[in-house]
Amino acid sequence: MILKVKRESTVADFQTVLIDHVSNCLVCEPILHEGKIINFAIPGLTHEVQVFDKQDKKLYAWRNVEIKAGYFKKNTLCHLFYLNSLPVEINRRGNYRQYLGIEGDVFPFHKTPVPVIIRDISNNGVGVIAWDRGDLEVGLEVRVVFKDCDGKYNFALKCVIVRERKNENNRWEFGCKVIAPSSKLAQYVAHKQLEERKRVLGMK
C-alpha cells in the first residue's frame, strides 16, 4: 500500500503494510522517520492512498484521506487511514513514458537478480521485459537497476510490481511503480524526452 503526500507541486510516496480494515478505516503499520512516527496532520498537505487489487489487477486510490497515529489492539503502534470518499481507478499510464530499450536487472528481495530490458520509463514507473519470469510477481517489492548515457545516469529504483503479462514472444512484461521517485529520475525522463523530440524533429 502506498501513501502519496502532496504539498503544492511537490509529491512524496510512503509505503506501508495493511494490518486490518475496520469499516472505513485502514489500520496500517506505522510510517517512521529516524525511529519516530510521522505526523501527517499538517496544514497544506493532501493525502492519497493507493492499493493494488491482485484479483482484478487494478490500482485504486482514495483521496482526501484523514491520517492519525494510534494503537492496534491497544499495544501495536500504527497509522489509521480514514477513507472519506469512494475509490477511483488509477490510470497507471497517465504520465509521459519514454522508450529506452537498454539492459538492466531486477533484484527481488534476497533472491537471484533477473536480467531484463528496460523497455520504458516515466516519472513514477518502469516497464521491463524479462526472458524468464524468475521470482518476479505482482505485489513484489524489487530494485530496478540500470545505467544510461555512458554512465552519467545510474539508477537503483525501489519499486513494486503492479502488473504482468506474457507477450506473444513468450517474454514476460512487468510494470513497476517507483516508490518515492527522486528529482534525478524526473531529470532523466525530461532529458530523454528532449532527446526524442530532437530526433523526431531532425535536430542535433
N, C-alpha and C positions, 0 to 999 in steps of 0.2 A: 504494500500500500504506500502511496506517495502523497505527501502534503506539499502543495505549491503555495508559497507565500509571496505576495507581490506588494511592492510599495512604489507608486508612480510607474516608472518603466523598468524597474529592477525586479527580477524574479529569482527565487531560490527554491530548490527542491530538498525535501527531507524525507527519508524513508523510515517507515515503522512497520510493525507487525500487529495484525489484528488479534486481540486476545478473546474478546467476546462482543456480542451485539445485543443490546437491550433496547427494544422499541426503536426510537430514532437516534440512539446514541451508540457510537462505536467506541469500545474500550480497547486501547492500543498500548503497546509498550512505550515507555517514556522516551522522548527525543531529548538527548543530552548534549551539552557542550561543556567540555572540561569537567565532566563529572557532575554537572548541575543541570536540573531540568530547565528547559527553555520556556520562557513566558511568551506566549503568542498573543496575549491580550494587550496589544499595543495600538494606540490610535494611528490610523493611516494604513494599517496592514489589512489586506484582503486575503482570505484563505480559500483554498480549493482542495478537496480530497479526491484522488484518482484511484480507482480499484479496477484491476483487470479480472474479468469473469472468465475463468478457464472453460466453463461449459459452453458458452456461446462465442468465446474468443473475441470479446469486445471490451473496449476500455470505456468506463463510465466515470463521470465526475459529479460531485456535489459541490455547489458553490455557496458562498456566504455562510461558511461553517463557523460555528462558535466553538472555541477550544478552551478547555480548562484542565488544570492539573488536579489529580485526585488519587484515590487508592481503590484497587480492585480487591474485593473480599476483605477489606479493612487492613490489609498488610502488604499489598503489592503496588508500588508507585506506578502510575500510568497517566496517559493523556486521555481525556474524554472529548470526543468529537460529536457535537450535536448537529444533526443534519436538519437544516431548516428549509430544505427545498427538495423537489424531486430530482433524481439523477438525469443527466444528459449524456448521450453517447458522444465520445470524443473522436474527431477525425484525426487519426494518427498521422495522416499525410498532409496536414494543414500547412506545415512550414515548407519553405523552399528546400528542395532536395537536389543535391549536386552529384552527378555520376562521377565515380572515381576509377574503379577497376584496377586497384592496386592490392598487393599482397599484405596479409596481416595474420593475426592469431586471435582466437577467442579462448580465454582462460576461465573455465569453470572453477569454483572454489575447491581447492585441494584435489583437483583431478587433472588428467592429461590435457594439455592445450590442443585445440583443434585448428589446423591451418585453414584459412579462409581467403576469399577475395572480398575486399571492402567494396561492395557494389555502389553504394551511395551514402550520402551523409547530409544531415541538416543540423540546425542549432540545438536540437534535442533528441536526435535519433540517428542510428546507424543501420544500414541494411547490409547483410553479409551473405555470401554463398559458400557452402561447405560441400566437399566431395563426399564426406561421411558425416553422419549425424553425431557420432561420438556420444558424449554425455549431455549434449545440449537439448533443452526442452523449454517449453513456455513456462514462465514464472521463475526461472533460474536466474540468480544474480551472477554476472560474469564481468570480466575485464576484456575490452576490445583494444588490442594493441596494434599500432601501425605507425609508419613514418612516411613523410612525403616531402617533395621539394628539396631533394638532396639532403635530407636530414634536418632541414630548417624547422619542420613541424614534426614533433614526436608526441604521440598520444597513448595513454593507458586509461581508457574511459571506463568508469564504473557504470554498468548498465544492468537492466533487467530485460530478459527476452519476453516480448509481448505478443509475438505471432510467429508462426512457422508454416511452411508448406513444402512439399516435394514437387519440383517442377518437371516439365516434360523431358528434361535431360537426366532425370533421376538424381539431380543435385538438390541439396537441402537449402532453402532460403529462410533466413531468420531476420525478423525485425527487432531491434534492440532500442529501448528507451534509455537515454543517458540520464543518470542520476546526478543532480547538481551540476549542470553544464557550466563550463567556465567561459570567461570572456575570450580566452585563447581559441576555443572551439568556434565561437562566433566570428572571430577574426579570420580563422582559416576558411570557414564556409564563405565569407564575404570575398576573400582573396580568390578562391576557386571560382566563385560566381563571376567575378570580374574577368578572370582569365577566359572563362567560357564565353562571355559576352564579346570580348575582343576577338576570340577565334571565330565566332559566328559572323561578326562584322568585318572580318578580314583585317583586323588591326594588329600591329606588332606590340 
